Amino acid sequence: MSEFDFDLFVIGAGSGGVRAARKAATEGIKVGIAEEKALGGTCVNVGCVPKKLMVYASSYPQQVKNAQGYGWDASIGEFDWPAFIEKKNAEILRLNGIYGNLLDNSGVTLFKQRAHLIEPNVVKVGDKRIRAKRILIAVGGQPFVPEFTGNDLCITSDDVFYLPTQPKDLLIVGAGYIAVEFAGVFNGMGTNVDILSRKNTILNEFDRSTVDFLTQQMQEQGINILFENGIERVIEKDGKKQVTFKDGQIKSYDEILLATGRTTAVDNLGLKDLGIELTKTRAIQVDENYQTNIKDIYAIGDVIGKVQLTPVAIKEAMGLIGYWYQGATSAKIDYNNIPTAVFCQPNIGTVGMTQEQAEKENDIQVYESNFRPMSNTISGDTSRMYMKLIVEKQSQKVLGWHMCGQDAGEMLQGFAVAIKMGATKHDFDSVIGIHPTAAEEWVTLN
């Protein structure tokens, strides 16, 4: 009789945890997984999936205007927020069921309860003590709530997907990708949107000229960006939420959305009692094989604070499966040139170095284009596209690819393969463009 109840026990059934659990089970490993919330983690429930559905929903008013420009007798009425939320919830429930089926069909034992560590090879789930040969922590992250008077009157990105009514006036606190995505969503749905940034820019970690282009596009759409400011306090007054800003300005909103980043969900896991080391940002410290400082306890995904993207967590899970059960010498994945899309409106797509990063290490050439796409020439839509290549001068290797415009994420995926393979500017130039498309601009930049 084995001394362990499971060969692998996973805490957290998000994208990374589920992938690790079911792939291990297909290797003949006895696997258990615990999740106290809905299956699928942040991405499925309060992240990528419902956010993208909201982006789609918010884009239709502009599409109707464009149709009118092309001669269609088209009109759009009021947006039915409760009807949309009901359909969104139904889709999320469907996906929760798919995740459950994936685990069940793989032979993974699911515990729908909170789990925490009590010994190096023991977790407690409810009243049960479960012994596991290996333990994988994949609990993800949660919204960060800054300290100020009245912060309890605000909502987070977890809450915004379940609002009973659409706010007429919305303040979004923060200037990262979550903030700019929701700004585009609610602006497209007809909400008056202010963004509050404590710095003089948005999307601080992205390529500057690309962000400057996006900023102008957002402002032209009517989104008001309040730079270099902060919140002093929030109170309830006359049925609204009154904000006193640090510069003394006072303004009222229906809702205040805190989009001030995310932090790791490491509370109440028993990490401190076991002596599991955390970084200064409260991420679980792991080595290149995702093992903590405690033997047989591993961690992947947002909770380790490396690259907080769903596909990265899945890739880390697959790295571990290869390392544990398929003979790989390391679980480490390649974090270089990870393509990223921001589903603001217009979208940003990016892979590789920003111009600011590249200039510190290389002698570079920059190729860029700013134009009105053909689809907008007679529609009346004034939005534009921006494309940019950053090239190492001597080798002509493409170091960075940046775009702001419609379907940037869709366009990026194929180019990301080329850049991962080490494509040069000559490789781009040698390709015949597909005409007429916006994408052909990438192979004609000069």
C-alpha positions in Angstrom: 0.0 0.0 0.0 1.4 3.4 -1.0 2.3 5.9 1.7 0.6 8.6 -0.4 -3.0 9.2 -1.3 -2.0 10.9 -4.6 1.2 11.0 -6.7 0.4 14.7 -7.4 -2.0 17.0 -5.7 -2.7 20.4 -7.3 -4.0 23.4 -5.3 -5.9 25.6 -7.7 -7.9 24.6 -10.8 -7.1 27.5 -13.1 -5.6 27.1 -16.6 -2.2 26.0 -15.3 -3.4 23.8 -12.5 -6.0 22.0 -14.7 -3.5 21.4 -17.5 -0.9 20.0 -15.1 -3.5 17.8 -13.4 -5.1 16.2 -16.5 -1.8 15.8 -18.4 -0.2 14.0 -15.4 -3.3 11.8 -15.1 -2.9 10.8 -18.8 0.6 9.6 -17.8 -1.0 7.1 -15.4 -0.4 9.3 -12.4 -2.9 9.4 -9.5 -3.9 13.1 -9.3 -6.1 15.1 -7.0 -7.0 18.8 -7.4 -8.7 21.3 -5.1 -10.6 24.4 -6.0 -13.0 26.3 -3.7 -14.2 28.6 -6.5 -15.4 28.1 -10.1 -13.2 25.9 -12.3 -11.0 27.7 -14.9 -9.5 30.3 -12.6 -9.2 34.0 -13.3 -9.1 33.6 -17.1 -12.4 31.8 -17.5 -14.4 33.5 -14.8 -13.2 37.0 -14.2 -10.5 37.6 -16.8 -9.6 36.9 -20.4 -12.9 35.2 -21.5 -15.6 37.5 -20.1 -13.4 40.5 -20.8 -13.1 39.6 -24.5 -16.9 39.0 -24.7 -17.4 42.5 -23.3 -14.9 43.9 -25.9 -17.0 42.3 -28.7 -20.2 43.6 -27.2 -18.9 47.2 -27.0 -17.6 47.2 -30.6 -21.1 47.0 -32.3 -22.1 50.7 -32.0 -19.0 51.7 -34.1 -19.7 48.8 -36.5 -23.2 50.2 -37.1 -21.8 53.7 -37.7 -19.4 52.2 -40.2 -22.2 50.3 -41.9 -24.1 53.6 -42.3 -21.0 55.0 -44.0 -21.1 52.2 -46.5 -24.7 52.9 -47.3 -26.6 50.5 -45.0 -29.8 51.7 -43.4 -28.6 50.6 -40.0 -29.4 51.8 -36.5 -28.6 50.8 -33.0 -30.7 51.2 -29.9 -29.9 51.1 -26.2 -27.6 48.5 -24.8 -29.3 45.8 -22.6 -26.7 45.3 -19.9 -28.7 42.7 -17.9 -29.4 40.6 -21.0 -25.7 40.6 -21.9 -24.6 39.7 -18.4 -27.1 36.8 -18.4 -25.7 35.4 -21.7 -22.1 36.0 -20.5 -22.8 34.1 -17.3 -24.3 31.2 -19.2 -21.2 31.0 -21.4 -18.9 31.0 -18.3 -21.0 28.2 -16.8 -20.6 26.2 -20.0 -16.8 26.6 -19.8 -16.8 25.7 -16.1 -18.5 22.4 -17.1 -15.9 21.8 -19.8 -13.1 22.1 -17.3 -14.9 19.7 -15.0 -15.3 17.2 -17.8 -11.7 17.5 -18.8 -10.7 16.6 -15.2 -13.3 13.9 -14.8 -12.5 12.2 -18.2 -8.8 12.2 -17.3 -9.4 10.5 -14.0 -8.5 13.4 -11.8 -10.2 13.5 -8.4 -11.7 17.0 -7.8 -12.2 18.5 -4.3 -14.5 21.5 -4.4 -13.0 23.0 -1.2 -10.1 25.1 0.0 -6.8 23.3 0.4 -3.8 24.4 2.4 -0.5 22.9 3.3 0.1 21.5 6.8 3.3 19.4 6.2 5.7 19.1 3.3 3.8 16.3 1.8 0.4 16.8 3.4 -2.5 19.1 2.5 -5.7 19.6 4.4 -8.9 19.8 2.4 -11.9 20.4 4.5 -11.6 17.9 7.3 -9.4 15.5 5.3 -5.6 15.1 5.6 -4.3 14.2 2.1 -0.8 12.8 1.6 0.8 13.6 -1.8 4.2 12.6 -3.3 4.3 16.0 -5.0 2.2 19.2 -4.4 1.7 21.9 -7.1 0.5 25.3 -6.1 -1.4 27.1 -8.9 -3.7 29.4 -7.1 -3.1 32.5 -9.3 -3.7 36.1 -8.3 -6.3 38.5 -7.1 -7.0 42.2 -7.5 -4.8 44.6 -5.6 -6.8 47.2 -3.6 -4.8 50.4 -2.7 -5.2 52.1 0.6 -7.3 55.3 0.8 -10.4 56.4 2.7 -13.5 54.9 1.1 -11.8 52.2 -0.9 -14.5 49.8 0.3 -17.0 51.8 -1.8 -15.1 50.8 -5.0 -15.3 47.7 -7.1 -12.5 45.6 -8.6 -12.1 43.8 -11.9 -13.6 40.7 -10.2 -16.8 42.6 -9.4 -17.2 44.4 -12.7 -18.4 41.3 -14.6 -21.4 41.0 -12.2 -22.7 44.5 -11.9 -26.5 44.5 -11.9 -26.7 47.7 -14.0 -24.4 49.6 -16.3 -22.9 52.7 -14.8 -23.5 56.0 -16.6 -20.4 57.5 -15.2 -17.3 55.4 -14.4 -13.9 56.3 -12.9 -11.2 53.7 -13.6 -8.3 53.9 -11.2 -5.1 52.6 -12.8 -3.4 52.8 -16.2 -2.4 49.2 -16.9 -3.9 46.9 -19.5 -6.9 46.0 -17.3 -7.7 49.7 -17.0 -7.4 50.6 -20.7 -9.3 47.5 -21.7 -12.3 48.4 -19.5 -12.1 52.0 -20.5 -12.7 51.0 -24.2 -15.4 48.5 -23.2 -17.5 50.9 -21.2 -16.9 53.9 -23.5 -18.1 51.7 -26.4 -21.3 50.8 -24.4 -22.0 54.5 -23.8 -20.7 55.1 -20.3 -18.8 58.3 -19.6 -15.3 57.1 -18.7 -12.5 58.8 -16.8 -9.1 57.0 -16.3 -6.9 58.1 -13.4 -3.2 57.6 -13.8 -0.7 58.5 -11.1 2.0 58.9 -13.8 2.0 61.0 -17.0 1.3 58.1 -19.3 -0.7 54.8 -19.5 0.6 51.3 -20.1 4.0 52.3 -18.7 5.8 49.0 -19.6 4.8 49.1 -23.3 6.6 50.8 -26.2 6.2 54.6 -25.8 5.3 55.7 -29.3 2.8 52.9 -29.6 1.2 54.0 -26.3 1.2 57.6 -27.4 -0.7 56.6 -30.5 -3.2 54.7 -28.4 -3.6 57.5 -26.0 -4.6 59.9 -28.8 -7.0 57.4 -30.2 -8.7 56.9 -26.8 -9.0 60.6 -26.2 -10.5 61.1 -29.6 -13.1 58.5 -28.7 -14.1 60.6 -25.7 -12.2 58.8 -22.9 -10.9 61.3 -20.4 -7.5 60.5 -19.0 -6.5 62.2 -15.7 -2.7 62.2 -15.6 -0.5 62.6 -12.5 -3.3 62.5 -10.0 -4.6 60.2 -7.3 -7.5 59.6 -4.9 -7.6 61.3 -1.5 -11.0 59.9 -0.4 -14.3 58.5 -1.6 -17.7 59.1 0.1 -21.3 58.3 -0.7 -23.3 61.4 -1.5 -26.7 61.8 -3.2 -26.7 58.2 -4.5 -23.3 58.5 -6.1 -19.7 58.0 -5.1 -18.0 61.3 -4.6 -14.2 61.4 -5.2 -11.8 64.0 -3.8 -8.7 63.9 -5.9 -5.3 64.7 -4.6 -5.2 67.9 -6.6 -8.4 69.0 -4.8 -10.8 68.4 -7.6 -14.1 66.8 -6.6 -16.3 64.7 -9.0 -19.1 62.1 -8.6 -19.5 58.7 -10.4 -21.9 55.8 -10.4 -19.0 53.4 -9.9 -15.3 53.5 -9.2 -13.3 50.6 -10.7 -9.9 49.8 -9.1 -7.7 48.5 -11.8 -4.5 48.9 -10.0 -2.8 45.6 -10.7 -3.0 42.1 -9.2 -1.2 40.4 -6.4 -0.6 36.8 -5.6 -3.3 34.8 -3.8 -1.0 33.3 -1.2 -3.0 34.0 1.9 -4.2 31.1 4.0 -2.2 28.5 2.2 0.0 27.5 5.1 3.1 28.8 3.3 4.5 30.7 6.3 4.2 27.8 8.7 6.1 25.5 6.3 8.8 28.2 5.6 8.1 28.5 1.9 10.0 31.5 0.7 8.3 34.5 -1.0 9.7 37.3 -3.0 9.4 41.0 -2.0 6.2 41.1 -4.2 4.7 38.2 -2.3 5.2 35.7 -5.1 6.3 32.2 -4.4 10.0 31.8 -4.9 10.9 28.9 -7.3 13.9 27.6 -9.0 14.1 27.0 -12.8 12.2 23.8 -12.4 9.4 25.6 -10.4 10.3 23.9 -7.1 10.0 26.0 -4.0 12.7 25.8 -1.2 10.7 22.9 0.2 11.3 19.5 -1.5 8.3 18.2 -3.5 6.4 21.4 -3.4 6.2 23.3 -6.7 4.4 26.4 -8.0 3.5 27.8 -11.4 1.4 30.6 -13.0 0.6 34.0 -11.6 1.5 33.0 -8.1 5.2 32.9 -9.0 5.1 36.4 -10.4 7.0 35.8 -13.6 4.8 36.5 -16.6 1.1 36.7 -15.6 -0.5 35.4 -18.8 -2.8 32.3 -19.1 -0.7 30.7 -22.0 2.4 31.1 -19.9 0.9 29.2 -17.0 -0.2 26.4 -19.4 3.3 26.3 -20.9 4.9 26.1 -17.4 2.5 23.2 -16.6 3.6 21.4 -19.7 7.2 22.0 -18.8 6.7 20.3 -15.4 4.9 17.3 -17.0 7.8 16.8 -19.4 10.3 17.1 -16.5 8.5 14.9 -14.1 7.2 12.1 -16.4 8.6 12.3 -19.9 12.3 12.4 -19.4 13.0 16.2 -20.0 16.1 17.4 -18.2 14.5 20.7 -17.2 11.0 22.1 -16.7 12.2 25.6 -17.6 10.4 27.4 -20.5 11.6 30.2 -22.7 10.3 33.5 -21.5 11.8 35.5 -24.4 9.7 37.0 -27.1 6.3 36.2 -25.6 3.6 37.9 -27.7 1.1 39.9 -25.9 -2.2 41.6 -26.9 -4.0 44.3 -25.0 -7.7 44.3 -26.0 -8.1 48.1 -25.7 -9.8 49.9 -28.5 -7.9 49.9 -30.8 -6.0 46.8 -29.8 -2.3 46.7 -29.1 -0.2 43.7 -30.2 3.5 43.5 -29.2 6.4 41.0 -29.1 10.0 41.5 -28.3 11.8 44.7 -27.1 10.3 48.1 -26.8 12.3 50.9 -28.5 13.3 52.1 -25.0 14.7 48.7 -24.1 16.4 48.1 -27.4 18.2 51.5 -27.4 20.0 50.6 -24.1 21.7 47.6 -25.6 21.8 48.0 -29.4 22.4 50.3 -32.4 18.9 50.1 -33.9 16.8 51.2 -36.8 13.1 52.0 -36.4 10.6 51.5 -39.1 7.0 52.8 -38.5 3.8 53.6 -40.3 0.7 55.5 -39.2 -2.2 55.3 -41.6 -6.0 55.2 -42.0 -6.9 51.6 -43.0 -8.9 51.0 -46.2 -11.9 49.8 -44.3 -12.3 53.3 -42.8 -11.8 55.4 -45.9 -15.5 55.7 -46.7 -17.1 54.6 -43.5 -16.5 57.9 -41.7 -14.5 56.1 -39.0 -11.5 58.3 -38.2 -9.5 55.7 -36.3 -6.0 54.9 -37.6 -3.4 52.1 -37.4 0.2 52.3 -36.1 2.9 49.7 -37.0 6.5 49.6 -35.8 9.5 47.4 -36.3 12.6 47.7 -34.2 15.7 46.3 -36.0 19.3 45.7 -34.8 21.3 47.7 -37.3 24.2 45.3 -37.9 22.5 41.9 -38.0 19.1 43.3 -39.3 17.4 41.0 -36.7 13.9 42.2 -35.8 14.0 42.9 -32.0 10.5 44.3 -31.6 7.1 44.2 -33.3 4.5 46.7 -32.1 1.0 47.5 -33.5 -2.0 49.5 -32.4 -5.0 49.0 -34.5 -8.0 46.7 -35.2 -7.3 43.0 -34.8 -3.7 43.6 -33.7 -3.8 40.4 -31.6 -5.0 38.3 -34.5 -2.3 39.8 -36.8 0.5 39.3 -34.2 0.3 35.6 -33.7 1.8 34.6 -37.0 4.5 37.3 -36.9 5.4 36.2 -33.4 6.4 32.8 -34.9 8.8 34.5 -37.3 10.3 36.7 -34.7 10.8 33.7 -32.3 12.7 32.1 -35.2 15.0 35.1 -35.5 13.5 36.8 -38.6 15.4 39.7 -40.1 14.2 42.9 -41.8 15.4 41.3 -45.1 13.1 38.3 -44.3 10.2 40.7 -44.0 11.1 42.6 -47.1 11.5 39.4 -49.2 7.8 38.5 -48.6 5.2 39.6 -51.2 2.4 41.5 -49.6 -1.2 40.5 -49.7 -3.1 43.3 -51.4 -5.2 45.1 -50.3 -4.8 44.4 -46.6 -3.5 46.3 -43.6 -1.1 43.5 -42.9 0.9 44.0 -46.1 2.3 47.2 -44.5 4.6 44.9 -42.4 6.5 43.8 -45.5 6.7 47.2 -47.2 8.0 49.3 -44.3 11.0 51.4 -45.3 
